[in-house]
Every structure is written in C-alpha cells, then in structure tokens.
Amino acid sequence: MGTWSYKALDSDNGLDVIDFIEEYVSSKYPTLESIELNLWDLIVAMKEGDLLGESFEYVDFLFDNSAIALAELYFMFMDHGVIDYESDDDNLNLKKRIKSLTVNSDALEFMLHCLTDIKEGKPDMDGEEREILEIWEDSPEWKEHLNSLIVRLNNEIAKKSNS
C-alpha cells in the first residue's frame, strides 16, 4: 500500500475511495451538474462495491481504511463545504458537482461504529489483530487523528439527537 501520511485519504486505498465516489456520482447522476449526495446511500453502495464490509464482523484493512477515509471526506465537506478533489473530467469532479451532503443518524453511527471498532482493536472473525493497527500502532499522529474523528462523530450524533 502506498501512503504519504497518516490520513486514510493520503494513500492508494484512499484514492480508491475517491475514484469509487466519482464513479458512483457520475453513474447515479449522469446529467446533473450540481448534486446532493446522500451519505447513507453512498455507504450502501460502498458495501456493494466491496469497499466496506457487509457487516461489522467483516474486518479487512481495506474496509477499515475506507471507513476512516469516508469520515475524513465527511468532515472535509462539513469544514469547507466541498469535497476537495478535482478531476479533469467534469462528470467526475467532486469539488464542482457535490453541492450538499445529506447525512442521517444511521450514516453517522455506522462511521462511528467502524472507527470505534478500529480504535478498540476488535479482532476479525478468526480472532486475528486488525492489519491497520499492526501498520499504525507506533504512530501517535494516526492514533490522535482516529481519536479526533471519533470525537467529532460523537459530537455530530449528539447534535442530531438534540435537533
């Protein structure tokens, strides 16, 4: 796996998530220039596209990295109002095409569950350690990043439940 920082999006697998979302958006909304992306629908599509496990019991490095990347993208949009990835093909250009992001409690709780399982080191079905933890166990930056995503997801869920 090629990686250039502790963030999930800064890896080959993270770019696979971006590529998947670009293809998902262009196939689901081929003629719309400005779309509202539904995060739960995207999660379902990522499960069907083998970027996320069908259930939490399916543990895989790719699934873990995809879940972290999805949380990073969600907060990128929340913080900046765009998914800051451009493509030469306007049909694939997430920065230009995604104008709003719809998120429900299910989507937030799904991401939180995935990230919490990673943090707590929940083993795979065979009792084996998660590969992502083997790779990043000595990185305080990665651990802090994961913790900050979990805290922010908890805050988002609290906001949703108070509204």
C-alpha positions as CSV (number, residue, x, y, z in Angstrom):
1,M,0.0,0.0,0.0
2,G,1.3,3.4,-0.9
3,T,0.8,6.0,1.7
4,W,2.2,9.5,2.2
5,S,0.7,10.5,5.6
6,Y,-1.2,9.1,8.5
7,K,-4.6,10.1,6.9
8,A,-6.6,7.4,5.1
9,L,-7.2,9.7,2.1
10,D,-3.4,10.1,1.7
11,S,-3.0,6.5,0.5
12,D,-3.6,4.4,-2.6
13,N,-6.6,2.9,-0.8
14,G,-7.9,6.4,0.0
15,L,-7.7,7.4,-3.7
16,D,-9.6,4.2,-4.5
17,V,-12.4,5.6,-2.3
18,I,-12.3,8.9,-4.2
19,D,-12.4,7.0,-7.5
20,F,-15.4,5.0,-6.3
21,I,-17.3,8.1,-5.2
22,E,-16.5,9.8,-8.6
23,E,-17.9,6.8,-10.5
24,Y,-20.8,6.5,-8.1
25,V,-21.8,10.1,-8.6
26,S,-21.3,10.1,-12.4
27,S,-23.4,6.8,-12.8
28,K,-26.2,7.9,-10.4
29,Y,-26.4,11.5,-11.6
30,P,-25.0,11.4,-15.2
31,T,-26.7,14.7,-16.3
32,L,-26.8,16.7,-13.1
33,E,-24.1,19.3,-12.7
34,S,-24.9,20.0,-9.0
35,I,-26.0,17.2,-6.7
36,E,-26.9,16.5,-3.2
37,L,-25.0,13.4,-2.0
38,N,-26.7,11.2,0.5
39,L,-24.1,9.7,2.8
40,W,-26.1,6.6,3.8
41,D,-26.8,5.8,0.1
42,L,-23.0,6.1,-0.5
43,I,-22.3,3.7,2.4
44,V,-24.7,1.1,1.0
45,A,-23.0,1.5,-2.5
46,M,-19.6,1.1,-0.9
47,K,-20.7,-2.1,0.8
48,E,-22.0,-3.4,-2.5
49,G,-18.7,-2.3,-4.2
50,D,-16.6,-4.2,-1.6
51,L,-15.0,-1.1,-0.1
52,L,-16.8,-1.7,3.2
53,G,-17.8,-4.9,4.8
54,E,-21.3,-6.2,4.7
55,S,-21.4,-6.2,8.5
56,F,-19.1,-5.1,11.3
57,E,-17.9,-8.7,11.7
58,Y,-16.1,-8.5,8.3
59,V,-12.7,-7.0,9.2
60,D,-10.2,-6.1,6.5
61,F,-7.6,-3.4,6.0
62,L,-9.4,-2.0,3.0
63,F,-12.7,-1.8,4.9
64,D,-11.0,0.0,7.9
65,N,-9.2,2.4,5.6
66,S,-12.3,3.1,3.6
67,A,-14.3,3.9,6.8
68,I,-11.7,6.3,8.0
69,A,-11.4,7.9,4.5
70,L,-15.2,8.3,4.5
71,A,-15.1,10.1,7.8
72,E,-12.3,12.3,6.6
73,L,-14.4,13.2,3.5
74,Y,-17.5,13.9,5.6
75,F,-15.6,16.4,7.8
76,M,-13.8,17.9,4.8
77,F,-17.2,18.7,3.4
78,M,-18.5,19.9,6.8
79,D,-15.5,22.1,7.4
80,H,-15.1,23.6,3.8
81,G,-18.3,23.0,2.0
82,V,-16.6,20.9,-0.7
83,I,-15.0,17.5,-1.2
84,D,-11.7,19.0,-2.3
85,Y,-10.8,16.6,-5.1
86,E,-10.9,17.8,-8.7
87,S,-10.8,15.7,-11.8
88,D,-10.1,16.7,-15.4
89,D,-13.4,15.2,-16.3
90,D,-16.3,17.5,-15.1
91,N,-18.6,14.4,-14.8
92,L,-16.1,13.1,-12.1
93,N,-15.3,16.4,-10.5
94,L,-16.5,16.0,-6.9
95,K,-15.4,19.5,-5.9
96,K,-17.7,21.1,-8.6
97,R,-20.6,18.5,-8.5
98,I,-21.4,17.9,-4.9
99,K,-23.2,20.9,-3.6
100,S,-24.7,19.4,-0.5
101,L,-24.4,16.4,1.7
102,T,-27.3,14.7,3.4
103,V,-26.4,12.7,6.5
104,N,-28.7,10.8,8.8
105,S,-28.1,9.2,12.2
106,D,-27.6,5.8,10.6
107,A,-24.6,7.0,8.5
108,L,-23.0,8.8,11.4
109,E,-23.5,5.8,13.7
110,F,-22.1,3.4,11.1
111,M,-18.9,5.5,10.7
112,L,-18.6,5.8,14.5
113,H,-19.1,2.0,14.9
114,C,-16.4,1.3,12.3
115,L,-13.9,3.8,13.8
116,T,-14.6,2.7,17.4
117,D,-14.0,-1.0,16.4
118,I,-10.7,0.0,14.9
119,K,-9.6,2.0,18.0
120,E,-10.6,-0.7,20.4
121,G,-8.8,-3.3,18.2
122,K,-11.8,-5.5,17.7
123,P,-10.3,-8.6,16.0
124,D,-11.5,-10.2,12.8
125,M,-13.8,-13.2,12.8
126,D,-10.8,-15.5,13.2
127,G,-9.5,-13.6,16.2
128,E,-6.7,-12.0,14.3
129,E,-5.5,-8.5,15.0
130,R,-6.6,-5.8,12.6
131,E,-4.0,-5.2,10.0
132,I,-4.5,-1.4,10.2
133,L,-3.4,-1.5,13.8
134,E,-0.4,-3.5,13.0
135,I,0.7,-0.9,10.5
136,W,-0.1,2.2,12.6
137,E,0.4,1.1,16.2
138,D,3.5,3.1,16.6
139,S,2.1,6.3,15.1
140,P,0.9,8.8,17.7
141,E,-0.3,11.1,14.8
142,W,-2.5,8.3,13.4
143,K,-3.9,7.5,16.8
144,E,-4.7,11.2,17.5
145,H,-6.3,11.5,14.1
146,L,-8.5,8.5,14.7
147,N,-9.5,9.8,18.1
148,S,-10.3,13.2,16.7
149,L,-12.6,11.7,14.1
150,I,-14.4,9.6,16.8
151,V,-14.9,12.7,19.0
152,R,-16.2,14.7,16.0
153,L,-18.6,11.9,15.1
154,N,-19.9,11.7,18.6
155,N,-20.5,15.4,18.6
156,E,-22.4,15.2,15.3
157,I,-24.6,12.4,16.6
158,A,-25.3,14.5,19.8
159,K,-26.2,17.5,17.6
160,K,-28.6,15.3,15.5
161,S,-30.3,13.8,18.6
162,N,-30.8,17.3,20.1
163,S,-32.4,18.7,16.9
